[in-house]
Amino acid sequence: MKKIFALGMLLVLGGVLGMGYVFFARSWGDDRDGQTIGIITPLTGDLTYWGGSTRLGAELAQRELAQQGVQIRLVFEDGQLSADSAMSAARKLRHVDQVQAIYSEFAPAAAAVPLVLDGSSILHVYDAGLMSSLKERPLIYKTYIDYQLGCRTLAEEIQRRGIQKVGVLQLQLEPGELCLKGIRE
């Protein structure tokens, strides 16, 4: 199970780093050196194992890019699954490390990082269920699950099977609201 999880994380991070490279190549021409990507993930606390997998996946992607002649620098920050920690980490990445892109994980960081990046040209890719962060800035991209689409697809399958009544327990957070919206579509 851990191998499957690690492989999945590697694929996500490879995609994020690859998308960052495409963004950089288009923005800065043929400059293949000096690109810095900040990564905000839980490195301490209950989800240390997740942050550790993220770090390993990112470092593996960094080595693969280096084999292709693309040098990037990774700066890891501990989001601690806290909006305050993620915001502090994003400030440091923006102003001290001067990153060109930030990859963040979980809802607290997805909600906090755009506030710090307002007015900048820093690319932000996040891995969380939130959709509202996408409305904040044009350079924000989301990976992970789309609750609205997933619940709409499930509702269509239920309808296709001829089921007339379905009960729904709605989570009183944004993902729950998105799921209900998908069901109603």
C-alpha positions as CSV (number, residue, x, y, z in Angstrom):
1,M,0.0,0.0,0.0
2,K,2.9,2.4,0.8
3,K,4.4,1.7,-2.6
4,I,1.2,2.6,-4.4
5,F,0.8,5.8,-2.3
6,A,4.5,6.7,-3.0
7,L,4.0,6.1,-6.7
8,G,0.9,8.2,-6.7
9,M,2.6,11.0,-5.0
10,L,5.5,10.8,-7.4
11,L,3.1,11.1,-10.4
12,V,1.4,14.1,-8.9
13,L,4.7,15.8,-8.0
14,G,6.2,15.0,-11.4
15,G,3.2,16.6,-13.0
16,V,3.4,19.6,-10.8
17,L,7.1,20.1,-11.4
18,G,6.7,19.4,-15.1
19,M,3.9,22.0,-15.3
20,G,6.1,24.4,-13.4
21,Y,8.9,23.8,-15.9
22,V,6.6,24.5,-18.8
23,F,5.4,27.7,-17.1
24,F,9.0,28.7,-16.5
25,A,10.2,27.9,-20.0
26,R,7.4,30.0,-21.5
27,S,7.9,32.9,-19.1
28,W,11.7,33.1,-19.2
29,G,12.7,31.7,-22.5
30,D,15.6,29.2,-22.6
31,D,16.8,29.9,-19.0
32,R,17.2,26.4,-17.6
33,D,18.9,27.2,-14.4
34,G,18.0,29.0,-11.2
35,Q,14.3,28.1,-11.0
36,T,13.1,27.7,-7.4
37,I,10.0,25.9,-6.3
38,G,8.7,26.1,-2.8
39,I,6.8,23.2,-1.3
40,I,4.5,23.6,1.7
41,T,3.6,20.3,3.3
42,P,3.2,18.9,6.8
43,L,6.8,18.0,7.9
44,T,5.9,17.7,11.6
45,G,2.8,16.5,13.5
46,D,0.3,13.8,12.7
47,L,0.8,14.0,8.9
48,T,4.6,13.8,8.9
49,Y,4.5,10.7,6.8
50,W,2.6,12.6,4.1
51,G,5.1,15.4,4.0
52,G,8.0,12.9,4.0
53,S,6.5,11.2,0.9
54,T,6.0,14.5,-0.8
55,R,9.7,15.4,-0.1
56,L,10.9,12.1,-1.5
57,G,8.7,12.4,-4.6
58,A,9.8,16.0,-5.3
59,E,13.5,15.1,-4.8
60,L,13.1,12.2,-7.2
61,A,11.4,14.5,-9.8
62,Q,14.2,17.0,-9.3
63,R,16.8,14.3,-10.1
64,E,14.9,13.2,-13.2
65,L,14.7,16.8,-14.4
66,A,18.5,17.2,-13.7
67,Q,19.1,14.2,-16.0
68,Q,17.4,16.2,-18.7
69,G,19.5,19.2,-18.1
70,V,16.9,21.2,-16.1
71,Q,18.2,22.4,-12.8
72,I,15.7,23.4,-10.1
73,R,16.0,24.2,-6.5
74,L,13.4,22.9,-4.0
75,V,12.7,24.7,-0.8
76,F,10.6,22.8,1.7
77,E,8.5,24.5,4.4
78,D,6.4,22.9,7.1
79,G,2.7,23.8,6.7
80,Q,1.8,21.9,9.9
81,L,-1.7,21.5,8.5
82,S,-2.3,25.1,9.7
83,A,-3.3,28.2,7.8
84,D,-1.1,30.4,10.0
85,S,2.0,28.2,9.4
86,A,1.2,27.9,5.7
87,M,0.9,31.7,5.4
88,S,4.2,32.2,7.2
89,A,5.8,29.6,5.0
90,A,4.4,31.3,1.8
91,R,5.7,34.7,3.0
92,K,9.2,33.3,3.5
93,L,9.1,31.5,0.1
94,R,8.0,34.6,-1.7
95,H,10.1,37.3,0.0
96,V,13.2,35.4,1.2
97,D,13.6,32.5,-1.1
98,Q,12.1,34.3,-4.1
99,V,10.5,31.2,-5.6
100,Q,8.9,31.2,-9.0
101,A,6.3,28.5,-8.0
102,I,4.7,27.1,-4.8
103,Y,3.2,23.6,-4.4
104,S,1.0,23.3,-1.3
105,E,-1.0,20.5,0.2
106,F,-4.2,20.4,2.2
107,A,-7.0,22.9,2.6
108,P,-5.4,25.3,5.2
109,A,-2.5,26.0,2.8
110,A,-4.7,26.1,-0.3
111,A,-6.7,28.8,1.4
112,A,-3.8,30.8,3.0
113,V,-1.2,30.8,0.2
114,P,-3.2,32.9,-2.3
115,L,-3.5,35.7,0.2
116,V,0.3,36.0,0.4
117,L,0.8,35.7,-3.4
118,D,-1.7,38.4,-4.3
119,G,-0.1,40.8,-6.8
120,S,2.8,38.4,-7.6
121,S,3.5,36.3,-10.7
122,I,4.2,33.2,-8.6
123,L,2.6,30.1,-9.9
124,H,0.6,28.2,-7.2
125,V,-0.4,24.5,-7.6
126,Y,-2.3,23.0,-4.7
127,D,-3.5,19.5,-3.7
128,A,-6.7,19.9,-1.8
129,G,-10.5,19.7,-2.3
130,L,-11.1,23.4,-2.1
131,M,-12.3,25.2,-5.3
132,S,-12.7,28.7,-3.9
133,S,-8.9,29.3,-4.0
134,L,-9.1,29.1,-7.8
135,K,-11.1,32.3,-7.8
136,E,-8.4,34.3,-5.9
137,R,-5.7,34.6,-8.6
138,P,-5.2,33.6,-12.3
139,L,-2.0,31.6,-11.6
140,I,-3.6,29.1,-9.3
141,Y,-4.0,25.5,-10.4
142,K,-5.6,22.6,-8.5
143,T,-4.8,18.9,-8.5
144,Y,-6.7,16.3,-6.5
145,I,-10.4,15.6,-6.3
146,D,-13.2,17.6,-7.8
147,Y,-16.1,17.0,-5.4
148,Q,-18.7,18.7,-7.7
149,L,-17.8,16.5,-10.7
150,G,-17.5,13.4,-8.6
151,C,-20.9,13.8,-6.9
152,R,-22.6,14.8,-10.2
153,T,-21.2,11.6,-11.8
154,L,-22.4,9.5,-8.9
155,A,-25.9,11.1,-9.1
156,E,-26.0,10.3,-12.8
157,E,-25.1,6.7,-12.2
158,I,-27.8,6.4,-9.4
159,Q,-30.3,8.0,-11.8
160,R,-29.3,5.6,-14.6
161,R,-29.9,2.6,-12.3
162,G,-33.4,3.9,-11.7
163,I,-33.0,4.6,-8.0
164,Q,-35.7,7.1,-7.1
165,K,-34.7,8.4,-3.6
166,V,-31.3,8.9,-2.1
167,G,-30.4,10.3,1.3
168,V,-27.4,12.7,1.6
169,L,-25.4,13.5,4.7
170,Q,-23.8,16.9,3.8
171,L,-20.5,17.9,5.3
172,Q,-20.8,21.5,6.4
173,L,-17.6,22.6,4.6
174,E,-16.9,23.7,1.1
175,P,-16.4,20.1,-0.2
176,G,-19.9,19.2,1.1
177,E,-21.4,22.2,-0.6
178,L,-19.7,21.4,-3.9
179,C,-20.9,17.8,-3.7
180,L,-24.5,18.9,-3.1
181,K,-24.2,21.3,-6.0
182,G,-23.0,18.4,-8.2
183,I,-25.9,16.2,-7.1
184,R,-28.4,18.9,-8.0
185,E,-26.9,19.4,-11.4
